[in-house]
Amino acid sequence: MPSVNRRAPKILKEYGEAQAELIGKAVVLTDGKAGTIEYVWLDELHGLRISIKGHDGRWPVSTIKITEN
């Protein structure tokens, strides 16, 4: 169990950093939808999922292209 206790905080730290890096970024989805990232979730099947302001749904982070540097 000690290794799990060491890994869990690392996972949460990385998730927090991903949220800080992604929220507010302009993106384009592979299906042509565009906007800014509003929320980031952890999904056990897809990893990170995002929602885009003004569009219903949650998409895997692998389906986006960040348009800002």
C-alpha atoms as a printed R data frame, in Angstrom:
   type eleno elety resid chain resno       x      y       z
1  ATOM     1    CA   MET     A     1   0.000  0.000   0.000
2  ATOM     2    CA   PRO     A     2   2.836  2.505   0.546
3  ATOM     3    CA   SER     A     3   3.548  2.713  -3.199
4  ATOM     4    CA   VAL     A     4  -0.107  3.583  -3.858
5  ATOM     5    CA   ASN     A     5   0.079  6.300  -1.220
6  ATOM     6    CA   ARG     A     6   3.094  7.800  -3.011
7  ATOM     7    CA   ARG     A     7   1.585  7.596  -6.496
8  ATOM     8    CA   ALA     A     8  -1.845  9.075  -5.719
9  ATOM     9    CA   PRO     A     9  -0.544 12.563  -4.823
10 ATOM    10    CA   LYS     A    10   1.627 12.556  -7.966
11 ATOM    11    CA   ILE     A    11  -1.408 11.742 -10.125
12 ATOM    12    CA   LEU     A    12  -3.461 14.514  -8.505
13 ATOM    13    CA   LYS     A    13  -0.580 16.971  -8.933
14 ATOM    14    CA   GLU     A    14  -0.321 16.165 -12.663
15 ATOM    15    CA   TYR     A    15  -4.101 16.480 -13.040
16 ATOM    16    CA   GLY     A    16  -4.019 19.917 -11.405
17 ATOM    17    CA   GLU     A    17  -1.198 21.020 -13.695
18 ATOM    18    CA   ALA     A    18  -3.100 19.766 -16.758
19 ATOM    19    CA   GLN     A    19  -6.177 21.733 -15.668
20 ATOM    20    CA   ALA     A    20  -4.131 24.902 -15.179
21 ATOM    21    CA   GLU     A    21  -2.476 24.463 -18.574
22 ATOM    22    CA   LEU     A    22  -5.640 23.652 -20.554
23 ATOM    23    CA   ILE     A    23  -8.514 25.713 -19.099
24 ATOM    24    CA   GLY     A    24  -9.027 28.860 -21.138
25 ATOM    25    CA   LYS     A    25  -6.977 27.656 -24.143
26 ATOM    26    CA   ALA     A    26  -8.472 28.047 -27.607
27 ATOM    27    CA   VAL     A    27  -8.905 24.684 -29.312
28 ATOM    28    CA   VAL     A    28 -10.336 23.067 -32.419
29 ATOM    29    CA   LEU     A    29 -11.810 19.553 -32.274
30 ATOM    30    CA   THR     A    30 -11.263 17.021 -35.020
31 ATOM    31    CA   ASP     A    31 -14.969 17.390 -35.938
32 ATOM    32    CA   GLY     A    32 -14.572 21.142 -36.537
33 ATOM    33    CA   LYS     A    33 -16.005 22.516 -33.285
34 ATOM    34    CA   ALA     A    34 -13.934 25.356 -31.849
35 ATOM    35    CA   GLY     A    35 -13.852 27.366 -28.648
36 ATOM    36    CA   THR     A    36 -12.073 27.600 -25.325
37 ATOM    37    CA   ILE     A    37 -11.685 24.784 -22.831
38 ATOM    38    CA   GLU     A    38 -14.054 25.282 -19.928
39 ATOM    39    CA   TYR     A    39 -13.548 22.148 -17.762
40 ATOM    40    CA   VAL     A    40 -11.198 19.165 -17.558
41 ATOM    41    CA   TRP     A    41 -12.224 15.768 -16.124
42 ATOM    42    CA   LEU     A    42 -10.479 12.493 -15.431
43 ATOM    43    CA   ASP     A    43 -12.136  9.555 -17.192
44 ATOM    44    CA   GLU     A    44 -11.104  5.972 -16.473
45 ATOM    45    CA   LEU     A    45 -11.550  4.985 -20.137
46 ATOM    46    CA   HIS     A    46 -10.161  8.002 -22.002
47 ATOM    47    CA   GLY     A    47  -7.885  9.762 -19.521
48 ATOM    48    CA   LEU     A    48  -8.500 13.490 -19.690
49 ATOM    49    CA   ARG     A    49 -11.750 14.772 -21.149
50 ATOM    50    CA   ILE     A    50 -12.585 18.397 -21.830
51 ATOM    51    CA   SER     A    51 -15.651 20.539 -22.363
52 ATOM    52    CA   ILE     A    52 -15.675 23.522 -24.675
53 ATOM    53    CA   LYS     A    53 -17.531 26.704 -23.806
54 ATOM    54    CA   GLY     A    54 -20.710 26.964 -25.902
55 ATOM    55    CA   HIS     A    55 -20.787 23.279 -26.957
56 ATOM    56    CA   ASP     A    56 -22.568 20.413 -25.193
57 ATOM    57    CA   GLY     A    57 -20.493 17.319 -24.507
58 ATOM    58    CA   ARG     A    58 -17.167 16.089 -23.207
59 ATOM    59    CA   TRP     A    59 -14.367 15.071 -25.554
60 ATOM    60    CA   PRO     A    60 -11.149 13.133 -25.051
61 ATOM    61    CA   VAL     A    61  -8.172 15.464 -24.938
62 ATOM    62    CA   SER     A    62  -6.705 13.465 -27.842
63 ATOM    63    CA   THR     A    63  -9.329 14.995 -30.201
64 ATOM    64    CA   ILE     A    64  -8.186 18.604 -29.804
65 ATOM    65    CA   LYS     A    65  -5.615 20.839 -31.368
66 ATOM    66    CA   ILE     A    66  -4.559 23.803 -29.251
67 ATOM    67    CA   THR     A    67  -4.583 26.925 -31.394
68 ATOM    68    CA   GLU     A    68  -2.626 29.166 -28.971
69 ATOM    69    CA   ASN     A    69   1.037 28.981 -28.063
